[in-house]
Amino acid sequence: MKNLSVLGITSLLACTMLFVVCKSESHLDNPYKEKTEKELEVLSNEKYSKIIALANPKECTDTEDWKIIDIQTVCGTSHIPYHRSVDKTTLQNMINDYNKLMEIYQPMMAPRINCIPYRKPLDVICQEGKAMIKYE
């Protein structure tokens, strides 16, 4: 009976904690929502440069060494090549952060720029030592 009572209290405590965490949306807030357009522009350029530097640590000589990953831009979903030697978790975390920034920045910029329609990526190709995406 004592074990049942401890189990009941533990379950109640766990449910209460879960409710409080789910009810609070502050952990879901976008950290970039209060930034100005200029701040977002600077941050997006810095973050994108770091992503590309991480994704492309080597010259492209063999397309089998490269993969494709999605990233959001001011024009929507785009793709970048990344080398197989890159830690994908680190790269994906950087892209996820960048995508959060794009959630705020994209609506500001999209009406003022001319975007190319979405194209499906087919493969990675090597051009003059650089990994490039080949599209349909």
C-alpha contacts under 8 A as a table, 3 or more apart, distances in Angstrom:
res1	aa1	res2	aa2	distance
1	M	4	L	5.10
1	M	5	S	6.34
2	K	5	S	5.14
2	K	6	V	6.34
3	N	6	V	5.13
3	N	7	L	6.07
4	L	7	L	5.01
4	L	8	G	6.08
5	S	8	G	5.06
5	S	9	I	6.25
6	V	9	I	5.20
6	V	10	T	6.04
7	L	10	T	5.08
7	L	11	S	6.04
8	G	11	S	5.13
8	G	12	L	6.13
9	I	12	L	5.08
9	I	13	L	6.10
10	T	13	L	5.10
10	T	14	A	6.13
11	S	14	A	5.09
11	S	15	C	6.15
12	L	15	C	5.19
12	L	16	T	6.12
13	L	16	T	5.12
13	L	17	M	6.20
14	A	17	M	5.17
14	A	18	L	6.12
15	C	18	L	5.03
15	C	19	F	6.12
16	T	19	F	5.12
16	T	20	V	6.26
17	M	20	V	5.15
17	M	21	V	6.17
18	L	21	V	5.19
18	L	22	C	6.02
19	F	22	C	5.15
19	F	23	K	5.84
20	V	23	K	5.09
20	V	24	S	6.17
21	V	24	S	5.34
21	V	25	E	7.86
22	C	25	E	6.97
24	S	27	H	7.12
25	E	28	L	5.26
25	E	29	D	6.81
26	S	29	D	5.32
30	N	33	K	5.69
30	N	100	K	6.55
30	N	101	L	7.85
31	P	34	E	7.43
31	P	100	K	7.99
32	Y	35	K	5.45
32	Y	40	L	7.59
32	Y	100	K	7.38
32	Y	101	L	5.77
32	Y	104	I	6.79
33	K	104	I	6.08
35	K	39	E	5.91
35	K	40	L	6.24
36	T	39	E	5.13
36	T	40	L	6.17
37	E	40	L	5.07
37	E	41	E	6.14
37	E	105	Y	6.92
37	E	108	M	7.42
38	K	41	E	5.02
38	K	42	V	6.32
39	E	42	V	5.24
39	E	43	L	6.08
40	L	43	L	5.05
40	L	44	S	5.83
40	L	101	L	7.14
40	L	105	Y	6.28
41	E	44	S	5.19
41	E	45	N	6.23
41	E	105	Y	7.66
42	V	45	N	5.29
42	V	46	E	6.23
43	L	46	E	5.11
43	L	47	K	5.97
44	S	47	K	5.19
44	S	48	Y	5.89
44	S	98	Y	6.90
44	S	101	L	7.05
44	S	102	M	7.71
45	N	48	Y	5.22
45	N	49	S	6.11
46	E	49	S	5.26
46	E	50	K	6.36
47	K	50	K	5.15
47	K	51	I	6.20
47	K	94	M	7.73
47	K	98	Y	6.48
48	Y	51	I	5.03
48	Y	52	I	6.18
48	Y	98	Y	7.32
49	S	52	I	5.20
49	S	53	A	6.09
50	K	53	A	5.02
50	K	54	L	6.16
51	I	54	L	5.22
51	I	55	A	6.01
51	I	91	L	6.82
51	I	94	M	6.62
51	I	95	I	7.09
52	I	55	A	4.99
52	I	56	N	5.91
52	I	80	I	7.96
53	A	56	N	5.42
53	A	57	P	6.32
54	L	57	P	5.93
54	L	86	V	7.03
54	L	91	L	7.15
55	A	81	P	6.89
55	A	82	Y	4.34
55	A	83	H	6.00
55	A	86	V	6.37
55	A	91	L	7.11
56	N	59	E	7.48
56	N	81	P	7.52
56	N	82	Y	5.74
56	N	83	H	6.06
56	N	131	A	7.69
57	P	83	H	7.15
57	P	86	V	7.82
58	K	83	H	7.44
59	E	129	G	5.03
59	E	130	K	5.96
59	E	131	A	7.61
60	C	63	T	6.96
60	C	126	C	5.47
60	C	127	Q	7.67
60	C	128	E	7.98
60	C	129	G	4.63
60	C	130	K	5.10
60	C	131	A	5.32
61	T	126	C	6.39
61	T	129	G	6.22
62	D	65	D	5.79
62	D	66	W	7.72
62	D	126	C	7.21
63	T	66	W	5.48
63	T	124	V	5.99
63	T	125	I	5.79
63	T	126	C	6.37
63	T	131	A	7.71
64	E	67	K	7.89
65	D	83	H	5.85
65	D	84	R	5.47
66	W	81	P	6.33
66	W	82	Y	5.54
66	W	83	H	4.55
66	W	84	R	5.58
66	W	124	V	6.57
66	W	131	A	7.60
67	K	81	P	5.58
67	K	82	Y	5.42
67	K	83	H	6.38
67	K	84	R	6.67
67	K	123	D	7.97
67	K	124	V	6.88
68	I	79	H	6.41
68	I	80	I	5.71
68	I	81	P	4.57
68	I	82	Y	6.16
68	I	123	D	7.56
68	I	124	V	7.18
68	I	133	I	7.76
69	I	79	H	5.56
69	I	80	I	5.59
69	I	81	P	6.40
69	I	82	Y	7.19
70	D	77	T	6.56
70	D	78	S	5.75
70	D	79	H	4.49
70	D	80	I	6.52
71	I	77	T	5.79
71	I	78	S	5.31
71	I	79	H	5.65
71	I	80	I	7.15
71	I	95	I	6.31
71	I	99	N	6.81
72	Q	75	C	7.65
72	Q	76	G	5.35
72	Q	77	T	4.55
72	Q	78	S	5.85
72	Q	98	Y	7.69
72	Q	99	N	5.46
72	Q	102	M	6.52
73	T	76	G	5.08
73	T	77	T	6.15
73	T	78	S	6.48
73	T	99	N	7.70
73	T	102	M	6.36
73	T	106	Q	7.09
74	V	102	M	6.60
74	V	105	Y	7.13
74	V	106	Q	4.45
74	V	107	P	7.70
74	V	109	M	6.41
74	V	110	A	5.91
75	C	78	S	7.92
75	C	106	Q	7.29
75	C	110	A	6.43
75	C	115	C	5.48
75	C	116	I	7.55
76	G	106	Q	7.93
76	G	118	Y	7.95
77	T	118	Y	7.45
78	S	118	Y	7.69
79	H	121	P	7.39
79	H	133	I	7.43
80	I	132	M	7.70
80	I	133	I	6.92
81	P	124	V	6.63
81	P	131	A	6.23
81	P	132	M	6.49
81	P	133	I	6.52
82	Y	86	V	7.04
82	Y	131	A	7.91
83	H	86	V	5.65
84	R	87	D	7.96
86	V	91	L	7.41
87	D	90	T	5.53
87	D	91	L	6.34
88	K	91	L	4.95
88	K	92	Q	5.85
89	T	92	Q	5.08
89	T	93	N	6.08
90	T	93	N	5.16
90	T	94	M	6.28
91	L	94	M	5.18
91	L	95	I	6.20
92	Q	95	I	4.96
92	Q	96	N	5.98
93	N	96	N	5.03
93	N	97	D	6.27
94	M	97	D	5.23
94	M	98	Y	6.20
95	I	98	Y	4.88
95	I	99	N	5.94
96	N	99	N	4.99
96	N	100	K	6.34
97	D	100	K	5.16
97	D	101	L	6.55
98	Y	101	L	5.08
98	Y	102	M	6.29
99	N	102	M	4.85
99	N	103	E	6.28
100	K	103	E	5.14
100	K	104	I	7.10
101	L	104	I	5.58
101	L	105	Y	6.18
102	M	105	Y	4.78
102	M	106	Q	5.17
103	E	106	Q	5.88
103	E	107	P	7.38
104	I	107	P	6.45
104	I	108	M	7.36
105	Y	108	M	5.38
105	Y	109	M	6.44
106	Q	109	M	5.23
106	Q	110	A	5.66
107	P	110	A	5.50
107	P	111	P	7.35
108	M	111	P	7.11
109	M	112	R	5.53
109	M	113	I	6.59
110	A	113	I	5.58
110	A	114	N	7.81
110	A	115	C	7.99
119	R	135	Y	6.18
119	R	136	E	6.40
120	K	135	Y	5.69
120	K	136	E	5.77
121	P	133	I	6.47
121	P	134	K	5.97
121	P	135	Y	4.37
121	P	136	E	6.38
122	L	133	I	7.32
122	L	134	K	5.51
122	L	135	Y	5.13
122	L	136	E	6.18
123	D	133	I	5.92
123	D	134	K	5.23
123	D	135	Y	7.17
124	V	131	A	6.36
124	V	132	M	5.57
124	V	133	I	4.68
124	V	134	K	5.77
125	I	131	A	5.81
125	I	132	M	5.29
125	I	133	I	6.19
125	I	134	K	6.34
126	C	129	G	5.90
126	C	130	K	5.49
126	C	131	A	4.78
126	C	132	M	6.08
127	Q	130	K	5.25
127	Q	131	A	6.49
127	Q	132	M	6.81
